[in-house]
Amino acid sequence: MAKIDLDALSIEELANLRDQATEKLYEKVAARQAELEAELQWLAQYARPVKKGPGALIAKVKKSDEDSAPKEQVAKAA
């Protein structure tokens, strides 16, 4: 890869370089995502169906009577 003297570039040239690099990055990310999605589809043919076990459900926590009852205010004697 050729080295670029960034200090020698003008602001416009640097902005153009940034835009080109960003565009190339997006292209490479999109290509890699497509590769991974294709691989996932290929692997899915060998996957077993996922069974939800008893631990999959989240039980609601029920508050005890003490927690749900309003707390009485204690009056201070003056």
Summary of the structure (lengths in Angstrom):
residues: 78
radius of gyration: 30.9
end to end distance: 84.8
largest distance: 85.7
contacts: 88
relative contact order: 0.05
helix: 56%
strand: 0%
